[in-house]
């Protein structure tokens, strides 16, 4: 008889076994990648806000598996560890865990969705070696089935999935190294994912324009 494992909070000990790489404090603490974007070193208050937000994302089971919260502390306390190591991050990475995105995840529907996804067994997570990472089906007649071959595709898909809060996809990613994970996908499914991301960007752009217009109206004298 199959037993469903109820997950109420994120199991960070499991993440530690998946991503055992130590923290490189000279890189972004959120993505651990070198990019052209400059790194920012926040104030202690900034660290505190980030810690609180990441903890809430973890409680909602919405924190990507590529982020291991255990790496944020060395036994002296998370805030002390971040401060003494001058922890840095990319602004775009930090924005993925801001209050606005946290608010979206905190709705009853989002919480239920995240909890349901995280009850999937580890055997299901390994299906990315034989099934499309997007649609969870194997080789299909008429669809091109591709193995990930470049280093860039993993971080790119992960970043876009985080921005769209695609928890169904994020829960499958133990890391952003798609080559090591032996990730497979249908070319058509990847195209649909990219189209969804472009639609998300357009929607976010329209929302930002509306907010800008509202701020301008409010700042104008009567």
N, CA, C and O of each residue as an XYZ file, in Angstrom:
888
protein
N       0.855     -1.198      0.000
C       0.000      0.000      0.000
C       0.889      1.245      0.000
O       1.796      1.377      0.821
N       0.611      2.145     -0.929
C       1.408      3.359     -1.012
C       1.093      4.293      0.135
O      -0.069      4.472      0.498
N       2.110      4.878      0.697
C       1.929      5.827      1.787
C       2.335      7.205      1.307
O       3.427      7.384      0.767
N       1.470      8.171      1.499
C       1.768      9.541      1.133
C       2.430     10.245      2.303
O       1.918     10.225      3.422
N       3.560     10.863      2.043
C       4.294     11.549      3.093
C       3.830     12.989      3.190
O       3.961     13.759      2.238
N       3.287     13.348      4.341
C       2.803     14.704      4.546
C       3.969     15.611      4.879
O       4.716     15.352      5.822
N       4.125     16.674      4.105
C       5.214     17.617      4.308
C       4.631     18.936      4.779
O       3.871     19.577      4.054
N       4.980     19.340      5.978
C       4.466     20.599      6.507
C       5.489     21.715      6.400
O       5.133     22.876      6.201
N       6.766     21.361      6.533
C       7.827     22.344      6.385
C       8.903     21.746      5.510
O       8.972     20.528      5.343
N       9.748     22.600      4.947
C      10.802     22.115      4.070
C      11.827     21.320      4.857
O      12.224     21.725      5.949
N      12.259     20.188      4.308
C      13.237     19.331      4.963
C      14.628     19.731      4.498
O      15.127     19.196      3.508
N      15.258     20.665      5.199
C      16.566     21.167      4.773
C      17.662     20.135      4.939
O      18.704     20.258      4.295
N      17.477     19.118      5.778
C      18.492     18.076      5.909
C      18.560     17.262      4.627
O      19.628     16.780      4.250
N      17.413     17.105      3.951
C      17.406     16.397      2.677
C      18.123     17.211      1.614
O      18.837     16.659      0.776
N      17.930     18.536      1.649
C      18.615     19.379      0.674
C      20.119     19.299      0.852
O      20.857     19.358     -0.132
N      20.585     19.166      2.075
C      22.012     19.110      2.345
C      22.632     17.900      1.674
O      23.750     17.975      1.165
N      21.909     16.776      1.669
C      22.444     15.574      1.060
C      22.444     15.681     -0.461
O      23.230     15.016     -1.136
N      21.537     16.541     -1.011
C      21.461     16.681     -2.453
C      22.502     17.650     -2.962
O      23.165     17.378     -3.962
N      22.658     18.782     -2.286
C      23.624     19.790     -2.697
C      24.651     19.977     -1.588
O      24.511     20.848     -0.729
N      25.680     19.146     -1.625
C      26.658     19.119     -0.545
C      27.789     20.112     -0.745
O      28.695     20.175      0.086
N      27.769     20.898     -1.830
C      28.838     21.845     -2.086
C      28.825     22.943     -1.030
O      27.766     23.487     -0.719
N      30.004     23.280     -0.469
C      30.056     24.353      0.531
C      29.800     25.709     -0.114
O      29.951     25.874     -1.324
N      29.413     26.667      0.703
C      29.114     28.003      0.208
C      30.398     28.717     -0.213
O      31.384     28.726      0.524
N      30.375     29.308     -1.391
C      31.460     30.166     -1.850
C      31.033     31.602     -1.572
O      30.192     32.154     -2.283
N      31.610     32.200     -0.544
C      31.160     33.516     -0.096
C      31.574     34.648     -1.032
O      31.132     35.784     -0.861
N      32.420     34.347     -2.021
C      32.804     35.366     -2.997
C      31.817     35.439     -4.148
O      31.945     36.285     -5.034
N      30.829     34.547     -4.134
C      29.815     34.514     -5.185
C      28.450     34.828     -4.577
O      28.308     34.927     -3.358
N      27.458     34.980     -5.437
C      26.086     35.219     -4.981
C      25.636     34.050     -4.109
O      25.721     32.895     -4.526
N      25.161     34.343     -2.906
C      24.773     33.272     -1.981
C      23.488     32.574     -2.409
O      23.159     31.508     -1.888
N      22.759     33.165     -3.354
C      21.479     32.597     -3.771
C      21.589     31.716     -5.012
O      20.854     30.737     -5.142
N      22.502     32.056     -5.927
C      22.637     31.250     -7.145
C      23.995     30.577     -7.264
O      24.154     29.624     -8.027
N      24.995     31.077     -6.497
C      26.354     30.525     -6.540
C      26.886     30.435     -7.973
O      27.512     29.449     -8.363
N      26.616     31.497     -8.747
C      27.074     31.533    -10.128
C      27.779     32.855    -10.414
O      27.480     33.878     -9.797
N      28.717     32.820    -11.357
C      29.393     34.027    -11.794
C      28.686     34.574    -13.024
O      28.588     33.896    -14.047
N      28.196     35.795    -12.919
C      27.522     36.448    -14.036
C      28.083     37.858    -14.177
O      28.903     38.299    -13.371
N      27.631     38.551    -15.208
C      28.102     39.921    -15.432
C      27.436     40.902    -14.472
O      27.898     42.033    -14.326
N      26.363     40.483    -13.822
C      25.656     41.383    -12.909
C      26.485     41.618    -11.652
O      27.044     40.672    -11.098
N      26.573     42.865    -11.193
C      27.356     43.160     -9.980
C      26.727     42.555     -8.735
O      25.517     42.338     -8.669
N      27.580     42.288     -7.749
C      27.120     41.737     -6.478
C      26.833     42.861     -5.496
O      27.513     43.887     -5.500
N      25.827     42.666     -4.659
C      25.445     43.656     -3.657
C      25.685     43.077     -2.268
O      25.404     41.907     -2.012
N      26.211     43.918     -1.373
C      26.416     43.511      0.016
C      25.477     44.350      0.890
O      25.729     45.537      1.095
N      24.412     43.758      1.400
C      23.402     44.535      2.126
C      23.820     44.891      3.554
O      24.882     44.487      4.028
N      22.971     45.644      4.213
C      23.153     45.975      5.624
C      22.657     44.793      6.466
O      21.995     43.898      5.939
N      22.970     44.779      7.774
C      22.417     43.719      8.636
C      20.899     43.623      8.554
O      20.340     42.528      8.627
N      20.225     44.769      8.401
C      18.765     44.756      8.258
C      18.360     44.040      6.976
O      17.358     43.326      6.943
N      19.156     44.241      5.912
C      18.884     43.558      4.646
C      19.048     42.057      4.776
O      18.256     41.288      4.230
N      20.083     41.639      5.506
C      20.279     40.205      5.757
C      19.091     39.628      6.526
O      18.605     38.540      6.216
N      18.636     40.370      7.525
C      17.528     39.893      8.360
C      16.269     39.688      7.533
O      15.578     38.679      7.678
N      15.971     40.656      6.660
C      14.793     40.533      5.795
C      14.913     39.324      4.881
O      13.957     38.570      4.703
N      16.102     39.146      4.303
C      16.320     38.003      3.410
C      16.146     36.684      4.150
O      15.494     35.771      3.644
N      16.720     36.578      5.339
C      16.609     35.353      6.138
C      15.145     35.033      6.429
O      14.703     33.893      6.289
N      14.407     36.061      6.837
C      12.985     35.862      7.155
C      12.201     35.396      5.926
O      11.368     34.494      6.015
N      12.476     36.022      4.785
C      11.762     35.653      3.565
C      12.095     34.232      3.125
O      11.206     33.466      2.756
N      13.386     33.884      3.166
C      13.780     32.529      2.755
C      13.166     31.483      3.681
O      12.769     30.407      3.235
N      13.092     31.801      4.963
C      12.484     30.869      5.922
C      11.006     30.659      5.605
O      10.494     29.543      5.699
N      10.323     31.745      5.228
C       8.900     31.638      4.895
C       8.698     30.858      3.601
O       7.748     30.085      3.483
N       9.599     31.060      2.620
C       9.531     30.279      1.387
C       9.704     28.794      1.712
O       9.026     27.943      1.137
N      10.620     28.494      2.641
C      10.860     27.102      3.025
C       9.646     26.510      3.721
O       9.288     25.356      3.481
N       9.011     27.297      4.585
C       7.820     26.817      5.293
C       6.680     26.508      4.329
O       5.836     25.655      4.602
N       6.667     27.218      3.189
C       5.644     26.998      2.177
C       6.073     25.924      1.176
O       5.382     25.665      0.190
N       7.222     25.305      1.446
C       7.766     24.282      0.546
C       7.962     24.829     -0.865
O       7.784     24.102     -1.842
N       8.327     26.100     -0.973
C       8.475     26.748     -2.274
C       9.910     27.197     -2.530
O      10.178     27.900     -3.505
N      10.826     26.797     -1.664
C      12.220     27.172     -1.864
C      12.877     26.170     -2.801
O      12.773     24.966     -2.568
N      13.549     26.625     -3.852
C      14.194     25.693     -4.781
C      15.190     24.786     -4.061
O      15.833     25.200     -3.096
N      15.310     23.560     -4.531
C      16.220     22.621     -3.906
C      17.678     23.036     -4.075
O      18.545     22.557     -3.344
N      17.953     23.911     -5.021
C      19.326     24.370     -5.231
C      19.801     25.290     -4.119
O      20.998     25.558     -4.012
N      18.877     25.783     -3.278
C      19.259     26.623     -2.139
C      19.234     25.777     -0.871
O      18.189     25.255     -0.484
N      20.381     25.646     -0.235
C      20.504     24.851      0.988
C      20.647     25.809      2.171
O      21.697     26.427      2.345
N      19.621     25.932      2.965
C      19.643     26.873      4.078
C      20.709     26.521      5.111
O      21.185     27.405      5.823
N      21.089     25.255      5.207
C      22.122     24.875      6.165
C      23.461     25.538      5.855
O      24.286     25.716      6.751
N      23.683     25.907      4.582
C      24.934     26.547      4.198
C      25.003     28.012      4.634
O      26.055     28.643      4.531
N      23.885     28.550      5.120
C      23.843     29.958      5.506
C      24.339     30.179      6.938
O      24.448     31.324      7.375
N      24.634     29.133      7.656
C      25.096     29.271      9.037
C      26.266     28.349      9.327
O      26.358     27.258      8.765
N      27.160     28.787     10.206
C      28.315     27.964     10.579
C      28.290     27.596     12.063
O      29.297     27.158     12.620
N      27.119     27.780     12.699
C      26.998     27.478     14.121
C      26.973     28.714     14.992
O      26.613     28.641     16.167
N      27.354     29.851     14.426
C      27.373     31.098     15.194
C      26.097     31.906     14.996
O      25.965     33.006     15.534
N      25.153     31.360     14.221
C      23.932     32.080     13.899
C      23.972     32.536     12.447
O      25.025     32.929     11.945
N      22.840     32.482     11.782
C      22.805     32.809     10.355
C      23.202     34.258     10.102
O      24.012     34.534      9.217
N      22.637     35.185     10.874
C      22.949     36.604     10.667
C      24.432     36.870     10.885
O      25.058     37.584     10.102
N      24.996     36.300     11.943
C      26.428     36.480     12.231
C      27.276     35.897     11.109
O      28.282     36.488     10.715
N      26.871     34.737     10.596
C      27.632     34.089      9.523
C      27.615     34.932      8.254
O      28.653     35.124      7.621
N      26.450     35.433      7.883
C      26.339     36.254      6.677
C      27.147     37.540      6.821
O      27.820     37.973      5.885
N      27.070     38.139      8.002
C      27.751     39.429      8.221
C      29.269     39.284      8.177
O      29.950     40.053      7.499
N      29.794     38.304      8.894
C      31.256     38.176      8.956
C      31.866     37.704      7.639
O      33.054     37.913      7.389
N      31.047     37.064      6.794
C      31.541     36.626      5.483
C      31.213     37.616      4.376
O      31.467     37.353      3.201
N      30.640     38.772      4.763
C      30.253     39.790      3.784
C      29.443     39.171      2.641
O      29.737     39.387      1.465
N      28.432     38.407      3.008
C      27.607     37.705      2.026
C      27.026     38.670      0.998
O      26.573     39.764      1.334
N      27.051     38.242     -0.253
C      26.609     39.101     -1.349
C      25.567     38.369     -2.183
O      25.440     37.147     -2.115
N      24.825     39.140     -2.973
C      23.884     38.529     -3.895
C      23.637     39.444     -5.082
O      23.897     40.647     -5.029
N      23.125     38.844     -6.162
C      22.699     39.625     -7.313
C      21.324     40.218     -7.011
O      20.502     39.582     -6.353
N      21.084     41.402     -7.478
C      19.789     42.036     -7.241
C      18.661     41.205     -7.829
O      17.603     41.065     -7.215
N      18.886     40.644     -9.036
C      17.836     39.846     -9.673
C      17.541     38.588     -8.870
O      16.399     38.130     -8.831
N      18.572     38.021     -8.224
C      18.355     36.840     -7.383
C      17.592     37.216     -6.117
O      16.697     36.491     -5.682
N      17.951     38.343     -5.538
C      17.272     38.794     -4.317
C      15.797     39.085     -4.584
O      14.943     38.807     -3.742
N      15.503     39.646     -5.753
C      14.125     40.006     -6.077
C      13.211     38.780     -6.203
O      11.989     38.906     -6.122
N      13.795     37.617     -6.397
C      12.988     36.394     -6.513
C      12.365     36.002     -5.177
O      11.427     35.206     -5.129
N      12.895     36.569     -4.092
C      12.423     36.198     -2.759
C      11.963     37.424     -1.983
O      12.185     37.531     -0.777
N      11.313     38.356     -2.697
C      10.837     39.572     -2.034
C       9.424     39.363     -1.478
O       8.825     38.301     -1.648
N       8.915     40.388     -0.819
C       7.619     40.291     -0.156
C       6.477     40.098     -1.154
O       5.484     39.438     -0.847
N       6.624     40.680     -2.355
C       5.556     40.564     -3.349
C       5.359     39.106     -3.778
O       4.232     38.612     -3.819
N       6.463     38.423     -4.098
C       6.355     37.022     -4.507
C       5.943     36.139     -3.335
O       5.239     35.145     -3.513
N       6.386     36.509     -2.137
C       5.985     35.752     -0.955
C       4.484     35.883     -0.726
O       3.819     34.923     -0.335
N       3.953     37.087     -0.974
C       2.522     37.308     -0.809
C       1.696     36.457     -1.757
O       0.633     35.957     -1.391
N       2.194     36.296     -2.983
C       1.482     35.466     -3.950
C       1.444     34.011     -3.487
O       0.433     33.324     -3.639
N       2.556     33.555     -2.921
C       2.633     32.159     -2.480
C       1.814     31.910     -1.224
O       1.448     30.771     -0.936
N       1.526     32.961     -0.479
C       0.840     32.809      0.801
C      -0.666     32.644      0.673
O      -1.344     32.427      1.677
N      -1.208     32.744     -0.546
C      -2.636     32.536     -0.724
C      -2.969     31.073     -0.486
O      -2.129     30.213     -0.750
N      -4.171     30.755      0.006
C      -4.526     29.356      0.290
C      -4.298     28.420     -0.876
O      -3.840     27.294     -0.685
N      -4.617     28.875     -2.104
C      -4.458     28.017     -3.268
C      -2.991     27.697     -3.502
O      -2.646     26.556     -3.808
N      -2.109     28.709     -3.358
C      -0.689     28.502     -3.583
C      -0.096     27.570     -2.545
O       0.704     26.698     -2.885
N      -0.476     27.737     -1.281
C       0.046     26.893     -0.216
C      -0.336     25.443     -0.453
O       0.499     24.549     -0.317
N      -1.597     25.205     -0.809
C      -2.051     23.844     -1.060
C      -1.312     23.241     -2.241
O      -0.957     22.062     -2.222
N      -1.077     24.054     -3.279
C      -0.402     23.568     -4.468
C       1.032     23.162     -4.149
O       1.493     22.110     -4.589
N       1.742     24.001     -3.379
C       3.119     23.701     -3.017
C       3.196     22.453     -2.152
O       4.072     21.611     -2.352
N       2.290     22.327     -1.194
C       2.307     21.162     -0.304
C       2.049     19.886     -1.081
O       2.658     18.853     -0.801
N       1.147     19.947     -2.061
C       0.836     18.765     -2.851
C       2.035     18.338     -3.681
O       2.341     17.149     -3.778
N       2.703     19.295     -4.270
C       3.855     18.988     -5.102
C       4.964     18.337     -4.287
O       5.602     17.397     -4.762
N       5.210     18.819     -3.064
C       6.322     18.340     -2.279
C       6.054     16.999     -1.610
O       6.943     16.471     -0.942
N       4.862     16.428     -1.765
C       4.615     15.081     -1.252
C       4.992     14.028     -2.268
O       4.861     12.835     -1.994
N       5.462     14.440     -3.444
C       5.882     13.481     -4.436
C       7.105     12.731     -3.937
O       7.957     13.313     -3.267
N       7.201     11.460     -4.253
C       8.306     10.634     -3.776
C       9.569     10.957     -4.533
O       9.523     11.541     -5.615
N      10.727     10.567     -3.951
C      12.009     10.827     -4.586
C      12.140     10.043     -5.885
O      12.880     10.452     -6.779
N      11.425      8.913     -6.002
C      11.479      8.139     -7.233
C      10.887      8.913     -8.390
O      11.344      8.788     -9.526
N       9.856      9.726     -8.103
C       9.261     10.544     -9.150
C      10.224     11.625     -9.610
O      10.234     11.988    -10.786
N      11.045     12.148     -8.680
C      11.979     13.203     -9.027
C      13.057     12.701     -9.966
O      13.615     13.494    -10.725
N      13.373     11.408     -9.944
C      14.419     10.860    -10.792
C      13.931     10.633    -12.217
O      14.725     10.269    -13.085
N      12.632     10.841    -12.479
C      12.074     10.620    -13.808
C      12.640     11.574    -14.844
O      12.475     11.340    -16.041
N      13.307     12.646    -14.419
C      13.848     13.605    -15.384
C      14.922     12.964    -16.256
O      15.290     13.530    -17.285
N      15.436     11.788    -15.868
C      16.433     11.108    -16.692
C      15.800     10.374    -17.858
O      16.465     10.096    -18.856
N      14.534     10.061    -17.739
C      13.868      9.294    -18.790
C      12.641      9.990    -19.350
O      12.130      9.593    -20.397
N      12.161     11.027    -18.667
C      10.955     11.732    -19.098
C      11.243     13.214    -19.302
O      12.214     13.753    -18.769
N      10.399     13.851    -20.069
C      10.512     15.287    -20.305
C      10.333     16.028    -18.988
O       9.374     15.776    -18.259
N      11.246     16.936    -18.681
C      11.187     17.664    -17.417
C       9.965     18.575    -17.345
O       9.557     18.977    -16.255
N       9.384     18.900    -18.483
C       8.246     19.808    -18.503
C       6.896     19.085    -18.443
O       6.000     19.507    -17.711
N       6.747     17.994    -19.211
C       5.437     17.342    -19.293
C       5.401     15.969    -18.622
O       4.337     15.359    -18.520
N       6.568     15.472    -18.159
C       6.647     14.200    -17.423
C       6.300     12.978    -18.272
O       5.957     11.927    -17.731
N       6.386     13.108    -19.583
C       6.187     11.939    -20.439
C       7.492     11.607    -21.151
O       8.375     12.456    -21.277
N       7.605     10.367    -21.614
C       8.824      9.922    -22.268
C       8.850     10.261    -23.740
O       8.090     11.114    -24.200
N       9.728      9.594    -24.490
C       9.796      9.821    -25.942
C       8.430      9.614    -26.584
O       7.761      8.611    -26.337
N       8.033     10.558    -27.397
C       6.714     10.527    -28.038
C       6.866     10.654    -29.543
O       7.652     11.467    -30.029
N       6.114      9.851    -30.276
C       6.183      9.885    -31.728
C       5.828     11.279    -32.231
O       4.794     11.842    -31.872
N       6.697     11.816    -33.061
C       6.445     13.137    -33.628
C       7.028     14.278    -32.822
O       6.999     15.424    -33.270
N       7.568     13.985    -31.616
C       8.176     15.018    -30.775
C       9.670     14.757    -30.626
O      10.088     13.632    -30.354
N      10.459     15.789    -30.805
C      11.910     15.669    -30.678
C      12.277     15.596    -29.207
O      11.952     16.504    -28.442
N      12.957     14.518    -28.798
C      13.344     14.295    -27.403
C      14.834     14.594    -27.264
O      15.661     13.956    -27.914
N      15.174     15.564    -26.415
C      16.535     16.098    -26.342
C      17.138     15.882    -24.964
O      16.448     15.985    -23.950
N      18.429     15.582    -24.935
C      19.189     15.543    -23.683
C      19.899     16.878    -23.517
O      20.465     17.404    -24.475
N      19.874     17.432    -22.305
C      20.550     18.709    -22.044
C      22.038     18.561    -22.337
O      22.680     17.627    -21.857
N      22.586     19.490    -23.129
C      23.982     19.381    -23.542
C      24.826     20.614    -23.218
O      26.048     20.582    -23.367
N      24.193     21.689    -22.782
C      24.948     22.913    -22.491
C      24.830     23.300    -21.024
O      23.826     23.002    -20.375
N      25.862     23.967    -20.500
C      25.866     24.382    -19.096
C      24.870     25.507    -18.835
O      24.380     25.663    -17.717
N      24.577     26.283    -19.865
C      23.756     27.475    -19.670
C      22.268     27.168    -19.507
O      21.551     27.934    -18.864
N      21.796     26.071    -20.072
C      20.356     25.831    -20.112
C      19.762     25.615    -18.721
O      18.647     26.065    -18.456
N      20.489     24.933    -17.825
C      19.971     24.676    -16.483
C      19.729     25.944    -15.686
O      18.611     26.169    -15.223
N      20.762     26.795    -15.509
C      20.556     28.049    -14.778
C      19.493     28.942    -15.419
O      18.757     29.635    -14.717
N      19.410     28.925    -16.755
C      18.436     29.763    -17.448
C      17.014     29.310    -17.140
O      16.160     30.128    -16.795
N      16.756     28.011    -17.264
C      15.418     27.488    -16.983
C      15.076     27.670    -15.514
O      13.940     28.011    -15.183
N      16.046     27.447    -14.622
C      15.800     27.602    -13.188
C      15.408     29.032    -12.854
O      14.448     29.262    -12.118
N      16.155     30.000    -13.397
C      15.862     31.411    -13.137
C      14.469     31.784    -13.621
O      13.728     32.471    -12.919
N      14.114     31.337    -14.814
C      12.796     31.655    -15.359
C      11.687     30.978    -14.569
O      10.623     31.563    -14.365
N      11.929     29.741    -14.121
C      10.925     29.028    -13.322
C      10.693     29.722    -11.990
O       9.558     29.800    -11.520
N      11.769     30.232    -11.372
C      11.643     30.953    -10.101
C      10.837     32.227    -10.299
O       9.964     32.547     -9.492
N      11.128     32.952    -11.367
C      10.412     34.201    -11.634
C       8.915     33.950    -11.824
O       8.086     34.761    -11.412
N       8.575     32.811    -12.457
C       7.164     32.485    -12.693
C       6.551     31.719    -11.532
O       5.362     31.403    -11.553
N       7.376     31.412    -10.492
C       6.925     30.618     -9.354
C       6.363     29.273     -9.822
O       5.321     28.819     -9.349
N       7.080     28.645    -10.767
C       6.675     27.341    -11.309
C       7.174     26.251    -10.363
O       8.191     25.610    -10.629
N       6.454     26.041     -9.252
C       6.894     25.090     -8.239
C       6.868     23.651     -8.745
O       7.642     22.817     -8.276
N       5.991     23.355     -9.692
C       5.946     21.999    -10.250
C       7.263     21.649    -10.928
O       7.718     20.507    -10.858
N       7.869     22.620    -11.578
C       9.153     22.400    -12.233
C      10.305     22.490    -11.236
O      11.222     21.670    -11.276
N      10.266     23.474    -10.347
C      11.363     23.686     -9.403
C      11.596     22.502     -8.487
O      12.740     22.231     -8.120
N      10.544     21.787     -8.104
C      10.694     20.681     -7.176
C      11.493     19.530     -7.794
O      12.002     18.671     -7.073
N      11.602     19.510     -9.108
C      12.353     18.451     -9.780
C      13.848     18.743     -9.854
O      14.641     17.862    -10.186
N      14.232     19.982     -9.545
C      15.603     20.411     -9.774
C      16.441     20.329     -8.505
O      16.321     21.177     -7.620
N      17.290     19.306     -8.416
C      18.201     19.192     -7.285
C      19.373     20.144     -7.450
O      20.023     20.509     -6.470
N      19.644     20.548     -8.684
C      20.683     21.532     -8.974
C      20.360     22.140    -10.335
O      19.382     21.764    -10.980
N      21.200     23.088    -10.762
C      20.996     23.685    -12.078
C      21.906     23.059    -13.123
O      21.928     23.505    -14.270
N      22.649     22.044    -12.746
C      23.533     21.340    -13.686
C      22.722     20.267    -14.403
O      22.674     19.119    -13.963
N      22.088     20.645    -15.507
C      21.206     19.722    -16.226
C      21.979     18.565    -16.861
O      21.427     17.482    -17.059
N      23.245     18.794    -17.177
C      24.038     17.718    -17.775
C      24.274     16.620    -16.751
O      24.121     15.438    -17.058
N      24.650     17.006    -15.528
C      24.876     16.022    -14.464
C      23.577     15.315    -14.086
O      23.589     14.130    -13.754
N      22.466     16.034    -14.137
C      21.164     15.448    -13.800
C      20.600     14.589    -14.933
O      19.613     13.875    -14.760
N      21.254     14.677    -16.100
C      20.792     13.929    -17.286
C      19.365     14.315    -17.661
O      18.533     13.457    -17.958
N      19.098     15.606    -17.642
C      17.756     16.121    -17.931
C      17.382     15.895    -19.398
O      18.196     16.079    -20.303
N      16.134     15.492    -19.602
C      15.584     15.301    -20.951
C      14.357     16.202    -21.113
O      13.679     16.531    -20.140
N      14.087     16.592    -22.359
C      12.884     17.392    -22.604
C      12.503     17.322    -24.075
O      13.343     17.084    -24.942
N      11.212     17.534    -24.338
C      10.742     17.655    -25.715
C      11.013     19.077    -26.194
O      10.820     20.037    -25.448
N      11.452     19.204    -27.419
C      11.720     20.531    -27.963
C      10.459     21.389    -27.945
O      10.515     22.588    -27.671
N       9.305     20.754    -28.245
C       8.037     21.486    -28.257
C       7.673     21.977    -26.857
O       7.143     23.077    -26.702
N       7.956     21.157    -25.834
C       7.638     21.554    -24.454
C       8.516     22.726    -24.010
O       8.054     23.638    -23.325
N       9.786     22.685    -24.408
C      10.690     23.780    -24.061
C      10.230     25.067    -24.736
O      10.286     26.142    -24.140
N       9.773     24.950    -25.984
C       9.258     26.123    -26.686
C       8.046     26.704    -25.964
O       7.928     27.923    -25.832
N       7.143     25.835    -25.494
C       5.964     26.292    -24.745
C       6.385     26.979    -23.447
O       5.794     27.988    -23.061
N       7.407     26.439    -22.768
C       7.899     27.038    -21.530
C       8.448     28.432    -21.800
O       8.169     29.368    -21.050
N       9.229     28.573    -22.868
C       9.788     29.885    -23.208
C       8.691     30.886    -23.574
O       8.771     32.065    -23.228
N       7.659     30.396    -24.283
C       6.536     31.281    -24.621
C       5.806     31.736    -23.361
O       5.375     32.885    -23.263
N       5.671     30.823    -22.397
C       5.021     31.185    -21.129
C       5.833     32.240    -20.390
O       5.278     33.156    -19.783
N       7.157     32.099    -20.450
C       8.023     33.071    -19.766
C       7.917     34.446    -20.426
O       7.880     35.469    -19.743
N       7.870     34.461    -21.760
C       7.734     35.744    -22.451
C       6.397     36.400    -22.109
O       6.327     37.616    -21.930
N       5.338     35.593    -22.019
C       4.032     36.135    -21.635
C       4.079     36.691    -20.209
O       3.488     37.730    -19.917
N       4.799     35.974    -19.319
C       4.952     36.430    -17.939
C       5.688     37.771    -17.899
O       5.299     38.669    -17.153
N       6.750     37.909    -18.701
C       7.504     39.163    -18.736
C       6.637     40.318    -19.224
O       6.696     41.422    -18.684
N       5.826     40.050    -20.256
C       4.947     41.115    -20.771
C       3.925     41.532    -19.717
O       3.644     42.717    -19.538
N       3.374     40.535    -19.022
C       2.384     40.838    -17.982
C       3.014     41.650    -16.852
O       2.413     42.603    -16.356
N       4.231     41.268    -16.446
C       4.918     41.997    -15.383
C       5.269     43.407    -15.833
O       5.219     44.351    -15.045
N       5.629     43.543    -17.118
C       5.952     44.859    -17.649
C       4.743     45.777    -17.631
O       4.851     46.959    -17.303
N       3.575     45.215    -17.992
C       2.343     46.024    -17.967
C       1.991     46.436    -16.545
O       1.561     47.563    -16.300
N       2.180     45.500    -15.604
C       1.876     45.814    -14.205
C       2.787     46.925    -13.697
O       2.345     47.813    -12.967
N       4.063     46.872    -14.086
C       5.012     47.895    -13.640
C       4.661     49.252    -14.235
O       4.775     50.279    -13.566
N       4.232     49.253    -15.499
C       3.836     50.526    -16.131
C       2.629     51.128    -15.432
O       2.565     52.341    -15.233
N       1.671     50.286    -15.058
C       0.480     50.779    -14.360
C       0.861     51.370    -13.007
O       0.359     52.427    -12.624
N       1.754     50.685    -12.282
C       2.189     51.181    -10.980
C       2.930     52.498    -11.121
O       2.769     53.403    -10.302
N       3.751     52.601    -12.174
C       4.487     53.848    -12.418
C       3.528     54.998    -12.696
O       3.701     56.102    -12.178
N       2.510     54.729    -13.523
C       1.517     55.768    -13.837
C       0.767     56.204    -12.573
O       0.499     57.391    -12.383
N       0.429     55.234    -11.710
C      -0.282     55.563    -10.482
C       0.585     56.429     -9.576
O       0.099     57.382     -8.967
N       1.883     56.090     -9.489
C       2.786     56.888     -8.644
C       2.905     58.300     -9.179
O       2.963     59.256     -8.404
N       2.941     58.444    -10.504
C       3.052     59.773    -11.097
C       1.789     60.602    -10.824
O       1.869     61.796    -10.533
N       0.623     59.948    -10.924
C      -0.641     60.650    -10.666
C      -0.704     61.121     -9.223
O      -1.114     62.247     -8.942
N      -0.292     60.250     -8.314
C      -0.334     60.596     -6.893
C       0.643     61.703     -6.527
O       0.416     62.473     -5.593
N       1.744     61.768     -7.290
C       2.748     62.793     -6.972
C       2.404     64.167     -7.562
O       2.998     65.177     -7.182
N       1.442     64.198     -8.494
C       1.059     65.471     -9.103
C       0.213     66.280     -8.124
O      -0.676     65.729     -7.474
N       0.477     67.561     -8.013
C      -0.335     68.410     -7.106
C      -1.750     68.568     -7.638
O      -1.952     68.613     -8.852
N      -2.722     68.653     -6.755
C      -4.122     68.833     -7.163
C      -4.351     70.240     -7.719
O      -5.469     70.574     -8.112
